[in-house]
Amino acid sequence: MLRIGFIGAGGMAQALARGLIAAELSPAERIICSCPRSDVLLLDQMRRLGCRTTSNNGHVADDSRILILAVKPPVIPKVLKDVAEFITPQHLVISVAMGITTRQIEKALPPKSRVIRVMPNTPALVREGASVFSCGSNTLEEDAGTAHRIFESVGICDQIEENLLDAVTGLSGSGPAYMFMAIEALADGGVKMGIRRELAIKLAAQTLLGSAKMVLETGKHPGALKDDVCSPAGTSIQAVHQLEKIGFRSALITAVEAATIRSKETGGLF
Ligand SMILES: NC(=O)c1ccc[n+]([C@@H]2O[C@H](COP(=O)([O-])OP(=O)(O)OC[C@H]3O[C@@H](n4cnc5c(N)ncnc54)[C@H](OP(=O)(O)O)[C@@H]3O)[C@@H](O)[C@H]2O)c1
């Protein structure tokens, strides 16, 4: 059973704590969490899950063997100062902060600290997340397996070279925002054509969910699945042609590129 500490009690920390408990990777009482204002709603929510809480980041580091840094990137330097003196070779430090590299974290911790950097995404909140991680220079062989187990408790998880984690941020990290926009726009189209709003949103969301499931479960190329939907002279190919004319695919490619560049810039601000 894992002894896990969270620095930060926001959406991501709570999603992971829920996943860990549900997957029986760690009982709630072995999870401890801190954020500076101990009376805030967020810590109350962690307590309701059965986790222990404190306002002292050092205490969390001292109490745990796996320390998950779940704070916003600008807070990371301060948090690392708080925990550095408690980090030992027995600790695995996992950061979910966008853009902050394992090297930057290692430099702020004692020599040989074991660090993993993860890019999760918001669907982790409903255990349908997509997380990708990279190992720092001092991790042990079993550390990748530990990261896998933790993040698979809230969705799918894969490993990648760290120089590609900014691109992962641009694709799956920020991707839910693009997909929410797509659902909203599809629903708007339905409303424009006379469908009531509530049903239009439901149809749009289920269409994305079902299509995503088909890609993951059939293993077929998305282009081939699109071809299957487009019958000769039918309705879908008419719409596909319009989407091509207005640069739909190019817009998504550009979105991933822009978010990747922003993620790289965030790391540079550390
Ligand atoms: N949410 C996502 O889906 C998602 C996806 C990918 C990556 N991430 C990454 O995950 C991290 C956390 O995201 P989030 O959405 O959970 O953020 P969040 O909801 O804003 O939560 C941040 C938490 O950090 C706490 N905090 C602030 N300063 C602190 C300090 N000095 N010491 C300890 N805790 C401190 C906050 O407490 P107070 O409220 O008391 O300030 C809050 O509990 C971010 O780096 C984000 O980039 C999140």
PDBQT file of the ligand as one rigid body, heavy atoms in Angstrom, charges set to zero:
ROOT
HETATM    1  N1  LIG A 301      -6.847  20.292 -13.138  1.00  0.00    +0.000 N 
HETATM    2  C1  LIG A 301      -6.352  19.633 -14.166  1.00  0.00    +0.000 C 
HETATM    3  O1  LIG A 301      -7.027  18.935 -14.893  1.00  0.00    +0.000 OA
HETATM    4  C2  LIG A 301      -4.909  19.634 -14.493  1.00  0.00    +0.000 A 
HETATM    5  C3  LIG A 301      -4.495  19.056 -15.688  1.00  0.00    +0.000 A 
HETATM    6  C4  LIG A 301      -3.160  19.013 -15.959  1.00  0.00    +0.000 A 
HETATM    7  C5  LIG A 301      -2.250  19.526 -15.059  1.00  0.00    +0.000 A 
HETATM    8  N2  LIG A 301      -2.700  20.096 -13.937  1.00  0.00    +0.000 N 
HETATM    9  C6  LIG A 301      -1.728  20.661 -13.023  1.00  0.00    +0.000 C 
HETATM   10  O2  LIG A 301      -2.012  20.232 -11.714  1.00  0.00    +0.000 OA
HETATM   11  C7  LIG A 301      -1.641  21.258 -10.805  1.00  0.00    +0.000 C 
HETATM   12  C8  LIG A 301      -2.799  21.496  -9.862  1.00  0.00    +0.000 C 
HETATM   13  O3  LIG A 301      -3.937  21.863 -10.629  1.00  0.00    +0.000 OA
HETATM   14  P1  LIG A 301      -5.353  22.046  -9.952  1.00  0.00    +0.000 P 
HETATM   15  O4  LIG A 301      -6.333  22.228 -11.049  1.00  0.00    +0.000 OA
HETATM   16  O5  LIG A 301      -5.561  20.972  -8.936  1.00  0.00    +0.000 OA
HETATM   17  O6  LIG A 301      -5.125  23.454  -9.253  1.00  0.00    +0.000 OA
HETATM   18  P2  LIG A 301      -5.986  24.209  -8.135  1.00  0.00    +0.000 P 
HETATM   19  O7  LIG A 301      -7.374  23.634  -8.124  1.00  0.00    +0.000 OA
HETATM   20  O8  LIG A 301      -5.780  25.658  -8.316  1.00  0.00    +0.000 OA
HETATM   21  O9  LIG A 301      -5.291  23.745  -6.786  1.00  0.00    +0.000 OA
HETATM   22  C9  LIG A 301      -4.040  24.203  -6.395  1.00  0.00    +0.000 C 
HETATM   23  C10 LIG A 301      -3.869  23.844  -4.938  1.00  0.00    +0.000 C 
HETATM   24  O10 LIG A 301      -2.592  24.300  -4.539  1.00  0.00    +0.000 OA
HETATM   25  C11 LIG A 301      -2.735  24.893  -3.264  1.00  0.00    +0.000 C 
HETATM   26  N3  LIG A 301      -1.618  25.772  -2.953  1.00  0.00    +0.000 N 
HETATM   27  C12 LIG A 301      -1.405  27.049  -3.339  1.00  0.00    +0.000 A 
HETATM   28  N4  LIG A 301      -0.257  27.509  -2.814  1.00  0.00    +0.000 NA
HETATM   29  C13 LIG A 301       0.268  26.477  -2.081  1.00  0.00    +0.000 A 
HETATM   30  C14 LIG A 301       1.427  26.317  -1.297  1.00  0.00    +0.000 A 
HETATM   31  N5  LIG A 301       2.335  27.295  -1.140  1.00  0.00    +0.000 N 
HETATM   32  N6  LIG A 301       1.627  25.129  -0.657  1.00  0.00    +0.000 NA
HETATM   33  C15 LIG A 301       0.745  24.113  -0.805  1.00  0.00    +0.000 A 
HETATM   34  N7  LIG A 301      -0.366  24.217  -1.532  1.00  0.00    +0.000 NA
HETATM   35  C16 LIG A 301      -0.600  25.376  -2.175  1.00  0.00    +0.000 A 
HETATM   36  C17 LIG A 301      -4.042  25.595  -3.354  1.00  0.00    +0.000 C 
HETATM   37  O11 LIG A 301      -4.469  25.929  -2.042  1.00  0.00    +0.000 OA
HETATM   38  P3  LIG A 301      -5.199  27.321  -1.710  1.00  0.00    +0.000 P 
HETATM   39  O12 LIG A 301      -6.557  27.232  -2.343  1.00  0.00    +0.000 OA
HETATM   40  O13 LIG A 301      -5.221  27.338  -0.244  1.00  0.00    +0.000 OA
HETATM   41  O14 LIG A 301      -4.358  28.408  -2.320  1.00  0.00    +0.000 OA
HETATM   42  C18 LIG A 301      -4.876  24.501  -4.002  1.00  0.00    +0.000 C 
HETATM   43  O15 LIG A 301      -5.258  23.535  -3.059  1.00  0.00    +0.000 OA
HETATM   44  C19 LIG A 301      -1.271  22.484 -11.646  1.00  0.00    +0.000 C 
HETATM   45  O16 LIG A 301       0.131  22.601 -11.718  1.00  0.00    +0.000 OA
HETATM   46  C20 LIG A 301      -1.822  22.180 -13.006  1.00  0.00    +0.000 C 
HETATM   47  O17 LIG A 301      -1.020  22.728 -14.017  1.00  0.00    +0.000 OA
HETATM   48  C21 LIG A 301      -4.000  20.164 -13.619  1.00  0.00    +0.000 A 
ENDROOT
TORSDOF 0
